[in-house]
């Protein structure tokens, strides 16, 4: 194969299939890369049909021989039964009482590997069963890989973020297709002081192959399935030395869609914390979809690294900001082109690609997107007991318009306004968190440049207060914990549930305010009531569409709307 740059969208239609472009974004931060020694992972569960709610599995003990039913997370389809563990742990959302947290993004990969008759374990079940059974990140990886080996892997290719208070891992898996049970997979620990990310494109390339996984060695930083390379050789997908084998380039080669719609979201984080990337435009052409393939094995040769060392430490507030990105500050900033409309809206309604005169074009796929069901930043802190150390910062709907609320991972119930079953995608419940934040975001889309700055102020006020309160909440909980751990968990449960419910009600009032102020294309402000008056009209501003947009109307319509000048006599 000759070296060449791929600029065309046509490659999206190759036999590797179009990526699941509804799906998700994860960012990963190690202890020494954070401002306070926390580990972080973030996750946006992006699907137009996913109703956002906060999951909860209470801790439990189970009799020998107990079986559990497995239902596919995406569809609710019954898949089969597996053996239950003797003990399971409390799980809040995607984080458990031992501060283990797991996120994911679907990358798909080779379609021939998607389906495996009789398989029981889908990716969602792996996540939530792993959380119910694991005390550490590496234990979660072992549990998840053991489950697919025993029961088969039901899903497409997946990238997982798996973290605990001390370690952060990226873990990628794909099935073996029909005729073979289980999955092919690689797990790599992010070096301390570094950060990573994944967004619907497999990212692990070369790795140190382990003939046998040494799970009990705390220094082990790489694990893999024993046949991850030999399987590819048998299929004729790889020839060469083991050291040159790339998991991603073999099982999920990057193409235009993988770079532009997926890797671009990783770039959007990397360039904010690395001058080497931002100043030199490193990996920019690649992220735009201009993928270069080498002559030796057809692998992409201009890819971003799996992890980078940031120039500065990253805070929980930074993590929230990363999840709110619309490619601002780049040439692909979606608020700057004609599609943004007169109010500079950085969103595009799907589909993701569209045609004019048989030519295919694309919308951008930014991190913050309208189809988010829920989003989180999990914060894991090694200097506190597990019951106090894990904070699951949780939000509903579009990250750019929601509020991240602190849910401690040991709490024994969740706020009722975001609990499972409180509303659904086709059942509007006015004070359900998902619907409240959707009202805010969808109202903002109508006049973004005016409404969104007010949302940012609302977010900043609440989130800054939550972050500032954390020290005092931790201190009070630690005092209780030293005397009675159960009392500490009860205290944190009361704090998180009341904070969550109160935030939703504050957000609902905020929406009423926004609707009142911006309805009918007007912008109104209250006016003081003069003495002697019963009523006074508010100040009224009718900003219209702005000069630039009016010019575009004239360019398109000519004199169609021109007001005639009276003839002179």
HELIX and SHEET records of a PDB file:
HELIX    1   1 UNK A    9  UNK A   13  5                                   5    
HELIX    2   2 UNK A   31  UNK A   33  5                                   3    
HELIX    3   3 UNK A  111  UNK A  113  5                                   3    
HELIX    4   4 UNK A  123  UNK A  133  1                                  11    
HELIX    5   5 UNK A  137  UNK A  151  1                                  15    
HELIX    6   6 UNK A  230  UNK A  235  1                                   6    
HELIX    7   7 UNK A  242  UNK A  244  5                                   3    
HELIX    8   8 UNK A  247  UNK A  251  1                                   5    
HELIX    9   9 UNK A  256  UNK A  257  1                                   2    
HELIX   10  10 UNK A  258  UNK A  263  3                                   6    
HELIX   11  11 UNK A  264  UNK A  273  1                                  10    
HELIX   12  12 UNK A  275  UNK A  280  1                                   6    
HELIX   13  13 UNK A  284  UNK A  287  1                                   4    
HELIX   14  14 UNK A  316  UNK A  322  1                                   7    
HELIX   15  15 UNK A  338  UNK A  340  5                                   3    
HELIX   16  16 UNK A  386  UNK A  389  1                                   4    
HELIX   17  17 UNK A  416  UNK A  418  5                                   3    
HELIX   18  18 UNK A  433  UNK A  446  1                                  14    
HELIX   19  19 UNK A  448  UNK A  483  1                                  36    
HELIX   20  20 UNK A  485  UNK A  518  1                                  34    
HELIX   21  21 UNK A  519  UNK A  521  5                                   3    
HELIX   22  22 UNK A  547  UNK A  557  1                                  11    
SHEET    1   A 2 UNK A   4  UNK A   6  0                                        
SHEET    2   A 2 UNK A 291  UNK A 293 -1                                        
SHEET    1   B 7 UNK A 307  UNK A 308  0                                        
SHEET    2   B 7 UNK A 195  UNK A 198 -1                                        
SHEET    3   B 7 UNK A  25  UNK A  29 -1                                        
SHEET    4   B 7 UNK A  39  UNK A  46 -1                                        
SHEET    5   B 7 UNK A 372  UNK A 380 -1                                        
SHEET    6   B 7 UNK A 391  UNK A 396 -1                                        
SHEET    7   B 7 UNK A 405  UNK A 408 -1                                        
SHEET    1   C 3 UNK A  56  UNK A  57  0                                        
SHEET    2   C 3 UNK A  91  UNK A  92 -1                                        
SHEET    3   C 3 UNK A  95  UNK A  96 -1                                        
SHEET    1   D 2 UNK A  60  UNK A  61  0                                        
SHEET    2   D 2 UNK A  87  UNK A  88 -1                                        
SHEET    1   E 2 UNK A  67  UNK A  71  0                                        
SHEET    2   E 2 UNK A  78  UNK A  83 -1                                        
SHEET    1   F 5 UNK A 101  UNK A 108  0                                        
SHEET    2   F 5 UNK A 157  UNK A 163 -1                                        
SHEET    3   F 5 UNK A 168  UNK A 175 -1                                        
SHEET    4   F 5 UNK A 183  UNK A 189 -1                                        
SHEET    5   F 5 UNK A 222  UNK A 224 -1                                        
SHEET    1   G 2 UNK A 353  UNK A 356  0                                        
SHEET    2   G 2 UNK A 359  UNK A 362 -1                                        
SHEET    1   H 2 UNK A 523  UNK A 525  0                                        
SHEET    2   H 2 UNK A 539  UNK A 541 -1                                        
END                                                                             
